[in-house]
Amino acid sequence: MKVQDLSPSEYNPYFQGYISKVGEQALLDGLVEGMRITETFFRAIPESKQTFRYDEGKWTAKEILLHIIDSERMFCFRALSFARCENTNLPGFDENEFAANSMANDRSMEDLVEEYSSVRKASIAMFSSFDEETLKRIGQANNSKLSVRAAGFLICGHEIHHRSIISERYL
């Protein structure tokens, strides 16, 4: 399954920018390849740049990595809920509040990368367990429709987006 298989009705139009970054990759390939690239990328950030902010109020590279982790957990929770036919409108989350309370800058980059890897391996296992019918299931999150498979592609595109931001503005 690839991004081209998605219908725009499976996700909020706000997410199109993230989803379009995935390109032609199949979902599981994107998750696996994304893990390899993201681990290498964050491990290569010099220590002097790990807590750098390019402007007041902007997140550091460590905070961005923990944001990627937190967001992946949220998207996986949504995907799992919809895969299991949860009919409740799941709440959104305040990413700025999460970042402000993350204490990411007090942790080593290696520790954050290890947490990222653990979360991604769990995501890969979860999405691997879903059949085609399950991947197409749709639920409600933050008052918007979201399919199980769109949540997976969001995980992939979201991390690509943040790696690009770090490359352009931090390094």
C-alpha positions in Angstrom: 0.0 0.0 0.0 1.3 3.4 -1.0 0.2 7.0 -0.5 -1.4 7.0 -3.9 -3.9 4.4 -2.5 -5.2 6.9 0.0 -8.3 8.9 -0.6 -8.3 12.6 0.6 -11.4 11.7 2.6 -9.2 9.5 4.9 -7.5 12.4 6.6 -7.7 16.1 7.5 -6.5 18.3 4.6 -4.0 19.9 7.0 -2.0 16.6 6.9 -1.6 16.7 3.1 1.8 18.4 3.4 3.2 15.6 5.6 1.6 12.8 3.6 2.9 14.1 0.3 6.5 13.9 1.6 6.4 10.1 1.7 6.5 9.8 -2.1 6.2 6.4 -3.7 7.3 4.3 -0.7 5.0 1.6 0.6 3.9 2.2 4.3 6.1 -0.5 5.9 9.1 0.4 3.8 8.7 4.0 4.8 8.6 3.1 8.5 11.7 0.9 8.2 13.7 3.3 6.0 12.6 6.3 8.1 13.9 4.6 11.2 17.3 4.0 9.6 17.6 7.6 8.3 16.3 9.3 11.4 18.6 7.3 13.8 21.6 8.2 11.7 20.5 11.8 11.2 20.0 12.6 14.9 23.2 10.8 16.0 25.1 13.0 13.6 23.9 16.3 15.1 26.9 17.9 16.8 26.5 18.3 20.6 26.8 22.1 20.2 23.7 22.0 18.0 21.5 19.7 20.0 20.1 22.4 22.2 20.4 25.3 19.7 17.3 27.3 18.9 17.3 29.3 15.7 14.8 31.8 17.1 13.1 32.6 20.4 10.4 30.1 21.3 11.6 27.5 18.7 12.3 23.9 19.7 15.8 22.4 20.0 16.8 19.4 18.0 16.4 17.2 21.1 12.9 18.7 21.6 12.0 18.0 18.0 13.1 14.4 18.3 11.0 13.9 21.4 8.1 15.6 19.5 8.5 13.1 16.7 8.4 10.3 19.3 5.4 11.8 21.1 3.5 12.3 17.8 4.3 8.8 16.6 2.8 7.5 19.9 -0.3 9.6 19.4 -0.8 8.5 15.7 -0.2 4.9 16.7 -2.8 5.2 19.5 -5.3 6.6 17.0 -4.4 3.9 14.4 -4.8 1.1 17.0 -8.1 2.6 18.3 -9.5 2.7 14.8 -8.2 -0.7 13.9 -10.1 -2.1 16.9 -13.2 -0.1 15.8 -13.2 2.5 18.5 -16.1 4.8 17.7 -15.2 7.7 20.0 -13.9 11.0 18.7 -10.4 10.9 20.1 -9.0 14.2 21.4 -6.1 16.1 19.9 -3.0 17.0 21.8 -1.1 20.3 22.4 2.3 19.7 20.9 3.6 22.9 22.4 2.5 21.9 25.9 4.1 18.4 25.4 7.4 20.0 24.3 7.4 22.5 27.1 7.1 19.6 29.6 9.3 17.1 27.9 12.6 17.8 29.6 14.2 16.6 26.3 17.2 18.9 26.8 18.1 17.2 30.0 18.6 13.9 28.2 21.4 12.6 26.0 20.8 12.4 22.3 21.7 8.7 22.4 19.0 8.1 25.0 16.4 10.0 22.8 17.5 8.0 19.7 17.1 4.7 21.6 13.6 5.7 22.7 12.8 6.7 19.2 14.0 3.3 17.9 11.9 1.4 20.5 8.8 3.3 19.6 9.4 2.9 15.8 10.0 -0.9 16.2 6.7 -1.1 18.0 5.0 0.9 15.3 6.4 -1.4 12.6 5.2 -4.4 14.4 1.7 -2.9 14.9 1.2 -1.8 11.3 2.6 -5.2 10.1 -0.1 -6.9 12.0 -3.0 -5.1 10.2 -4.6 -6.6 7.1 -5.9 -4.6 4.2 -9.4 -4.2 5.6 -8.1 -3.0 9.0 -5.8 -0.5 7.3 -8.8 1.1 5.6 -10.8 1.6 8.8 -11.6 5.2 9.6 -12.2 6.9 12.9 -12.5 10.4 14.3 -9.6 12.2 16.0 -9.7 15.9 17.0 -13.0 16.2 15.1 -11.5 14.9 11.8 -11.6 11.6 9.9 -8.4 9.6 10.0 -7.8 6.1 8.5 -5.5 3.6 10.1 -3.2 3.7 7.0 -3.2 7.5 6.8 -2.0 7.6 10.4 0.9 5.4 9.3 1.8 7.6 6.4 1.5 10.7 8.7 4.2 9.1 11.0 6.5 8.8 7.9 5.9 12.2 6.5 6.0 14.0 9.8 9.5 12.8 10.6 10.7 13.7 7.1 9.3 17.2 7.6 11.1 17.7 10.9 14.4 16.3 9.5 14.2 18.9 6.7 13.5 21.7 9.2 16.5 20.8 11.2 18.7 20.5 8.1 17.6 23.9 6.9 17.5 25.9 10.1 19.7 24.2 12.7 22.7 22.8 11.0 
